[in-house]
Amino acid sequence: MLSCFVVLCACGPQDKKGAEEEEPQEEACQWLEYGICLDSLDLTRYTIERGDHFASILSNLGFTPAEGEKITSAITPYLSPSKLQIGHVYSAISERDTASTIRYLVFEKGRIDYAIVEIQPDTVLAYEEARPVTLKRQYAEGVITSSMWNTIVDSGAPVMLALMLSDVYAWQVDFFDVKEGDSFRVMYDVAYVNDTSMVEISAIEGAIFTHRGEEYLAIPFQQDSVREYFDGSGNSLRKEFLKNPLDFFRITSRFSHSRFHPILKRRRPHHGVDYAAPVGTPVKSIGDGVVIERAYQAGGAGNYLKVRHNSVYTTAYMHLSRFASGIQKGTTVKQGQVIGYVGSTGLSTGPHLDFRVYMNNQPVNPLTIESPPCDPVRPELLDSFRTVQQLVMQELDSLRVINGGGVVPVGASVER
């Protein structure tokens, strides 16, 4: 019995602790890419070029047709093999053996997202991943002297900020008609990969645009799981129609009952607005609706579309170079969706969009129609909205004192 007791004691906690202390520690990975430890693997990067397709890429990497079918089947839910884009990067990760056996394939879908194929001896697995993104708050302000685009660029902010601001205020401000002395103040989050490489502007987090002496607030707020922008009274900035079907191009001819036609050399009504823009400039539907006409008129509108928005309003888009993919008679379109591209087809002296609006089948001036707003903040959420509004305004005001013009980084970064 005594010997048994001694043995039991020898197997007690003290020896167990000693055993744990002797366990080898896992070595930290020195080279991590795509979430894969590459310390004992080789990575080779390639760029998709014109003429490449998924089958040829796999064949060039040494896979048989049967192996290619398995890889294609596995990756399809995460990356459509038929939609590879020229310039995108893909990588082969292989073992350091004589055969350089490929264990992983990685196809980058953008600067953040990528799809991985893991090739095991008896199976092929696929999944998608994303690089960690850090959000950094920034602030910009400026007074317009020529155009908002130039003022944004001069302030040092990303060019994309001009387009995002124009989208936020698309229903309040006609950006073809901004005036010298108009101004903006805006907070926005910028997404970075590896904390240094800018990917995109994630969102505008608050803004004030002053146009013709009137301030337009943009307060981000979420209701019904949808994030929108509201003014200081809780009314949605989004209205039934966009102000314009194009971004940042000049008006060359306005709505008129008697305009001298440059080709026909006589006066006749021009019940639309002409927007001069380069061939290929995207044309957007100003509101949700259904395409009721998609046709060509040789002696007039050229390639044109008509969109019925409701029982009252219809819009027309003329002289298009081509129609957007998938746009047919009967197609349902959303507000802001690209439906065609600027051209000079039909009776036209140069590339432009002739844009027309019909109210109860009668032409009306697109520049003067009033569009009703979308739903405001619901009464039961107004207190929450007021809290958000106060925080946004306080931050904007504090940054204005700090900055006094240009761009400044704000506060700490947030990783997502």
C-alpha positions as CSV (number, residue, x, y, z in Angstrom):
1,M,0.0,0.0,0.0
2,L,2.8,2.4,0.8
3,S,4.5,1.9,-2.5
4,C,1.3,2.6,-4.3
5,F,0.9,5.8,-2.3
6,V,4.4,6.9,-3.3
7,V,3.7,6.3,-6.9
8,L,0.5,8.3,-6.7
9,C,2.3,11.2,-5.2
10,A,4.9,11.0,-7.9
11,C,2.2,11.5,-10.5
12,G,0.7,14.4,-8.7
13,P,0.4,18.1,-9.6
14,Q,4.2,18.9,-9.2
15,D,5.3,16.6,-12.0
16,K,2.4,17.7,-14.2
17,K,3.5,21.3,-13.9
18,G,7.0,20.3,-14.8
19,A,5.7,18.5,-17.9
20,E,3.8,21.5,-18.9
21,E,6.8,23.7,-18.6
22,E,8.8,21.4,-20.9
23,E,6.2,21.6,-23.7
24,P,7.7,23.4,-26.8
25,Q,6.2,26.8,-27.6
26,E,4.7,27.3,-31.1
27,E,6.9,29.6,-33.2
28,A,5.3,32.8,-34.4
29,C,4.7,33.0,-38.1
30,Q,7.2,35.3,-39.8
31,W,5.4,35.7,-43.1
32,L,1.6,35.9,-43.1
33,E,-0.3,36.6,-46.3
34,Y,-3.9,36.1,-47.1
35,G,-4.3,34.6,-43.6
36,I,-1.9,31.8,-44.6
37,C,1.5,31.2,-42.9
38,L,4.1,31.2,-45.8
39,D,7.2,30.4,-43.8
40,S,7.6,27.1,-45.5
41,L,5.8,27.9,-48.7
42,D,6.5,29.9,-51.9
43,L,4.1,32.5,-53.3
44,T,4.1,33.6,-56.9
45,R,1.9,36.5,-58.1
46,Y,0.4,36.9,-61.5
47,T,-1.7,39.6,-63.2
48,I,-4.7,38.8,-65.3
49,E,-4.1,40.0,-68.9
50,R,-6.2,40.5,-71.9
51,G,-7.2,37.1,-73.3
52,D,-6.8,35.2,-70.0
53,H,-9.7,33.1,-68.9
54,F,-10.1,30.8,-65.9
55,A,-9.4,27.6,-67.7
56,S,-6.3,28.9,-69.4
57,I,-4.9,30.2,-66.1
58,L,-5.4,26.8,-64.4
59,S,-3.9,25.1,-67.4
60,N,-0.8,27.4,-67.4
61,L,-0.4,26.6,-63.7
62,G,-0.2,22.9,-64.6
63,F,-3.6,21.6,-63.6
64,T,-5.3,18.9,-65.6
65,P,-8.8,19.5,-67.1
66,A,-10.3,17.3,-64.4
67,E,-8.5,19.2,-61.6
68,G,-9.6,22.4,-63.2
69,E,-13.2,21.4,-63.1
70,K,-13.0,20.7,-59.4
71,I,-11.3,24.0,-58.7
72,T,-13.9,25.9,-60.9
73,S,-16.8,24.2,-59.1
74,A,-15.3,25.0,-55.7
75,I,-14.6,28.7,-56.3
76,T,-17.8,29.6,-58.3
77,P,-19.9,30.5,-55.2
78,Y,-17.2,33.1,-54.2
79,L,-15.9,34.3,-57.6
80,S,-17.5,33.9,-61.0
81,P,-14.8,32.5,-63.3
82,S,-16.5,34.3,-66.2
83,K,-16.0,37.7,-64.6
84,L,-12.3,37.9,-64.1
85,Q,-11.1,41.5,-64.6
86,I,-7.9,42.5,-66.5
87,G,-5.4,43.9,-64.0
88,H,-6.5,41.9,-61.0
89,V,-3.9,39.8,-59.2
90,Y,-4.0,36.1,-58.5
91,S,-1.4,34.0,-56.7
92,A,-0.2,30.4,-56.5
93,I,1.1,29.2,-53.1
94,S,3.2,26.1,-53.4
95,E,5.2,23.7,-51.3
96,R,9.0,23.8,-51.4
97,D,9.4,20.4,-52.9
98,T,10.8,19.2,-56.2
99,A,7.3,19.3,-57.8
100,S,6.4,22.8,-56.4
101,T,3.0,21.3,-55.6
102,I,0.4,24.1,-55.5
103,R,-1.6,24.1,-52.2
104,Y,-3.5,27.4,-52.5
105,L,-4.8,29.6,-55.2
106,V,-5.8,33.2,-54.3
107,F,-7.8,35.4,-56.6
108,E,-8.1,39.1,-55.6
109,K,-11.6,40.5,-56.3
110,G,-10.5,44.0,-55.3
111,R,-8.1,45.7,-52.9
112,I,-10.0,44.2,-49.9
113,D,-11.8,41.0,-50.8
114,Y,-10.2,37.8,-52.2
115,A,-11.2,34.2,-52.8
116,I,-9.0,31.3,-51.7
117,V,-8.9,27.7,-53.1
118,E,-7.2,25.2,-50.8
119,I,-6.1,22.1,-52.7
120,Q,-5.7,19.0,-50.6
121,P,-4.7,15.5,-51.8
122,D,-8.3,14.2,-51.6
123,T,-10.4,17.4,-51.8
124,V,-10.7,21.0,-53.0
125,L,-12.1,23.7,-50.6
126,A,-12.8,27.4,-51.4
127,Y,-13.8,30.3,-49.2
128,E,-13.6,34.1,-49.3
129,E,-11.7,36.5,-47.0
130,A,-11.0,40.2,-46.6
131,R,-8.0,42.2,-45.6
132,P,-8.5,44.1,-42.3
133,V,-9.6,47.6,-42.9
134,T,-8.9,50.6,-40.7
135,L,-11.3,53.6,-40.8
136,K,-9.7,57.0,-40.2
137,R,-11.9,60.1,-39.6
138,Q,-11.0,63.1,-41.7
139,Y,-12.4,66.6,-42.2
140,A,-12.3,69.0,-45.1
141,E,-13.7,72.4,-45.8
142,G,-13.4,75.0,-48.6
143,V,-14.9,78.0,-50.3
144,I,-15.7,77.5,-54.0
145,T,-14.0,79.8,-56.4
146,S,-14.5,77.9,-59.7
147,S,-16.1,74.5,-59.1
148,M,-16.6,72.2,-56.2
149,W,-14.4,69.6,-58.0
150,N,-11.4,72.0,-58.1
151,T,-12.0,73.2,-54.5
152,I,-12.0,69.6,-53.2
153,V,-8.8,68.8,-55.1
154,D,-7.2,72.1,-53.9
155,S,-8.1,71.2,-50.3
156,G,-6.1,68.0,-50.5
157,A,-9.1,65.7,-50.1
158,P,-9.6,62.7,-52.3
159,V,-11.4,63.5,-55.6
160,M,-14.0,60.9,-54.8
161,L,-15.3,63.2,-52.0
162,A,-16.7,65.6,-54.6
163,L,-18.8,62.8,-56.2
164,M,-20.0,61.6,-52.7
165,L,-21.0,65.1,-51.7
166,S,-22.8,65.6,-54.9
167,D,-24.7,62.3,-54.3
168,V,-25.6,63.4,-50.7
169,Y,-26.9,66.7,-51.8
170,A,-28.2,65.6,-55.2
171,W,-31.8,66.7,-54.4
172,Q,-31.0,70.0,-52.7
173,V,-28.1,71.6,-54.8
174,D,-27.8,71.9,-58.5
175,F,-24.1,71.3,-58.9
176,F,-24.2,72.7,-62.4
177,D,-25.1,76.0,-60.7
178,V,-22.8,76.3,-57.7
179,K,-21.7,79.9,-57.2
180,E,-18.5,81.5,-56.2
181,G,-18.6,81.9,-52.5
182,D,-20.6,78.7,-51.9
183,S,-18.8,76.5,-49.3
184,F,-18.7,73.1,-47.6
185,R,-17.6,71.5,-44.4
186,V,-17.5,67.7,-44.3
187,M,-16.4,64.8,-42.0
188,Y,-15.8,61.5,-43.7
189,D,-14.2,58.1,-42.9
190,V,-11.4,56.8,-45.1
191,A,-10.8,53.1,-45.3
192,Y,-7.2,51.9,-45.3
193,V,-5.6,48.5,-45.8
194,N,-2.4,47.9,-43.7
195,D,-3.1,51.2,-42.1
196,T,-1.3,53.0,-44.9
197,S,-2.9,52.2,-48.3
198,M,-6.1,54.1,-48.9
199,V,-8.9,52.0,-50.4
200,E,-11.9,54.3,-50.5
201,I,-14.0,56.9,-48.7
202,S,-16.2,54.7,-46.5
203,A,-18.9,57.2,-45.7
204,I,-19.7,60.8,-45.1
205,E,-20.3,61.3,-41.4
206,G,-21.7,64.8,-41.4
207,A,-21.7,67.8,-43.7
208,I,-22.8,71.4,-44.2
209,F,-23.1,72.8,-47.7
210,T,-23.8,76.5,-48.0
211,H,-25.4,77.4,-51.4
212,R,-26.6,80.9,-52.2
213,G,-26.4,81.8,-48.6
214,E,-28.5,78.9,-47.3
215,E,-27.0,76.2,-45.2
216,Y,-27.9,72.6,-46.0
217,L,-27.2,70.0,-43.3
218,A,-26.5,66.4,-43.9
219,I,-26.9,64.3,-40.7
220,P,-26.5,60.5,-41.1
221,F,-29.1,58.5,-39.3
222,Q,-30.3,54.9,-39.5
223,Q,-34.0,53.8,-39.3
224,D,-35.6,50.6,-40.5
225,S,-32.0,49.3,-41.0
226,V,-31.4,51.9,-43.7
227,R,-28.8,54.6,-43.3
228,E,-29.8,57.9,-44.9
229,Y,-29.0,61.6,-44.6
230,F,-31.5,64.1,-43.0
231,D,-31.6,67.9,-42.7
232,G,-31.8,69.7,-39.4
233,S,-35.6,69.1,-39.1
234,G,-35.3,65.4,-39.6
235,N,-36.5,65.5,-43.3
236,S,-34.8,63.1,-45.7
237,L,-32.4,64.6,-48.1
238,R,-33.4,62.0,-50.6
239,K,-36.3,63.0,-52.8
240,E,-38.3,61.2,-55.4
241,F,-36.1,62.6,-58.2
242,L,-32.4,63.5,-58.6
243,K,-31.7,67.1,-59.6
244,N,-29.7,66.0,-62.7
245,P,-29.1,62.8,-64.7
246,L,-25.3,63.5,-65.0
247,D,-22.5,64.5,-62.7
248,F,-20.6,67.8,-63.1
249,F,-21.1,68.8,-66.7
250,R,-22.4,72.1,-68.2
251,I,-25.8,73.0,-69.5
252,T,-25.6,74.3,-73.1
253,S,-29.3,74.7,-73.8
254,R,-32.3,75.2,-71.5
255,F,-36.0,74.6,-71.7
256,S,-37.6,76.9,-74.2
257,H,-40.8,77.3,-76.2
258,S,-38.8,78.9,-79.0
259,R,-35.2,78.0,-79.6
260,F,-33.1,78.5,-82.7
261,H,-32.1,75.0,-83.9
262,P,-28.4,74.9,-84.9
263,I,-29.0,72.2,-87.6
264,L,-32.5,73.0,-88.9
265,K,-31.7,76.8,-88.8
266,R,-35.2,77.7,-87.6
267,R,-36.9,78.4,-84.3
268,R,-38.9,75.6,-82.7
269,P,-39.7,74.5,-79.1
270,H,-37.0,72.8,-77.1
271,H,-38.8,71.1,-74.2
272,G,-35.7,69.8,-72.5
273,V,-32.2,70.6,-71.1
274,D,-29.0,69.9,-73.0
275,Y,-26.0,68.7,-70.9
276,A,-22.7,68.8,-72.8
277,A,-20.5,65.9,-71.7
278,P,-17.9,63.6,-73.3
279,V,-19.1,60.5,-75.2
280,G,-19.5,57.6,-72.9
281,T,-20.4,59.7,-69.8
282,P,-22.8,57.6,-67.7
283,V,-26.4,58.7,-67.7
284,K,-28.5,58.0,-64.6
285,S,-32.3,57.6,-64.2
286,I,-33.4,60.4,-61.9
287,G,-35.9,58.1,-60.1
288,D,-37.3,54.6,-59.7
289,G,-39.3,53.5,-62.7
290,V,-39.9,51.3,-65.7
291,V,-38.4,51.7,-69.2
292,I,-41.3,52.2,-71.5
293,E,-39.4,53.0,-74.7
294,R,-35.9,52.0,-76.0
295,A,-35.5,53.0,-79.6
296,Y,-33.7,54.9,-82.3
297,Q,-35.0,58.0,-84.1
298,A,-32.7,58.9,-87.1
299,G,-34.0,62.5,-87.7
300,G,-34.3,63.4,-84.0
301,A,-33.5,61.8,-80.7
302,G,-31.1,59.1,-82.0
303,N,-30.8,56.4,-79.3
304,Y,-33.2,57.3,-76.6
305,L,-35.0,55.9,-73.5
306,K,-38.2,56.8,-71.8
307,V,-38.8,55.9,-68.1
308,R,-42.2,56.0,-66.5
309,H,-41.7,56.8,-62.8
310,N,-45.4,56.9,-61.6
311,S,-48.8,57.9,-62.9
312,V,-47.7,61.5,-63.2
313,Y,-44.0,61.7,-64.3
314,T,-42.1,60.3,-67.2
315,T,-38.5,61.2,-68.3
316,A,-36.7,61.0,-71.6
317,Y,-32.9,60.6,-72.3
318,M,-31.9,61.3,-75.9
319,H,-28.8,61.2,-78.3
320,L,-27.3,58.3,-76.3
321,S,-24.2,56.6,-77.7
322,R,-25.4,53.3,-76.3
323,F,-27.7,51.8,-73.7
324,A,-26.5,50.3,-70.5
325,S,-26.2,46.5,-70.2
326,G,-29.6,44.9,-69.4
327,I,-31.7,48.0,-70.3
328,Q,-34.7,46.9,-72.4
329,K,-38.3,48.0,-72.7
330,G,-40.0,46.8,-69.6
331,T,-36.8,46.9,-67.4
332,T,-37.3,48.2,-63.9
333,V,-34.7,50.7,-62.9
334,K,-33.7,52.3,-59.6
335,Q,-32.9,55.9,-58.8
336,G,-29.3,56.7,-59.7
337,Q,-28.9,53.6,-61.9
338,V,-26.9,54.0,-65.1
339,I,-29.2,53.5,-68.0
340,G,-27.1,54.7,-70.9
341,Y,-24.1,56.8,-72.0
342,V,-23.8,60.2,-73.6
343,G,-23.4,60.3,-77.3
344,S,-24.3,62.3,-80.4
345,T,-26.7,60.1,-82.3
346,G,-29.6,61.4,-84.3
347,L,-30.0,65.2,-85.0
348,S,-27.0,66.4,-83.0
349,T,-24.1,68.8,-83.4
350,G,-21.9,67.2,-80.7
351,P,-21.9,64.9,-77.7
352,H,-24.6,65.8,-75.2
353,L,-27.7,64.5,-73.4
354,D,-31.1,66.0,-74.2
355,F,-33.0,65.4,-71.0
356,R,-36.8,65.9,-70.8
357,V,-39.5,65.6,-68.1
358,Y,-43.2,65.1,-68.7
359,M,-45.9,65.7,-66.1
360,N,-49.2,64.2,-67.0
361,N,-47.9,63.8,-70.5
362,Q,-47.0,67.5,-70.8
363,P,-43.4,68.7,-71.0
364,V,-42.2,70.7,-68.0
365,N,-38.9,72.4,-67.2
366,P,-36.5,69.8,-65.6
367,L,-34.7,72.6,-63.7
368,T,-37.7,74.0,-61.9
369,I,-39.9,70.9,-61.0
370,E,-40.3,70.3,-57.3
371,S,-39.8,66.8,-56.0
372,P,-41.5,65.6,-52.8
373,P,-39.1,64.3,-50.1
374,C,-39.0,60.7,-48.9
375,D,-40.0,59.6,-45.4
376,P,-38.7,61.8,-42.6
377,V,-37.3,60.5,-39.2
378,R,-40.2,58.8,-37.5
379,P,-41.6,60.6,-34.4
380,E,-40.6,57.8,-32.0
381,L,-36.9,58.1,-33.2
382,L,-36.7,61.9,-33.1
383,D,-35.0,62.0,-29.7
384,S,-32.3,59.7,-30.9
385,F,-31.9,61.7,-34.1
386,R,-31.5,64.9,-32.1
387,T,-28.7,63.3,-30.1
388,V,-26.9,62.2,-33.2
389,Q,-27.4,65.7,-34.8
390,Q,-26.0,67.4,-31.7
391,L,-22.9,65.2,-31.7
392,V,-22.3,65.7,-35.5
393,M,-22.7,69.5,-35.2
394,Q,-20.4,69.7,-32.2
395,E,-17.7,67.8,-34.0
396,L,-18.1,69.8,-37.2
397,D,-17.9,73.1,-35.3
398,S,-14.9,72.0,-33.2
399,L,-13.0,71.0,-36.3
400,R,-13.7,74.3,-38.1
401,V,-11.9,76.1,-35.3
402,I,-9.0,73.7,-35.4
403,N,-8.7,73.5,-39.2
404,G,-9.6,76.8,-40.8
405,G,-9.4,75.2,-44.3
406,G,-8.1,72.2,-46.1
407,V,-8.0,68.6,-44.7
408,V,-7.1,67.3,-41.3
409,P,-7.1,63.8,-39.7
410,V,-9.4,63.5,-36.8
411,G,-9.2,61.3,-33.6
412,A,-8.4,57.6,-33.4
413,S,-8.6,54.9,-36.1
414,V,-11.2,52.2,-36.0
415,E,-10.5,48.7,-37.4
416,R,-13.3,46.7,-39.0
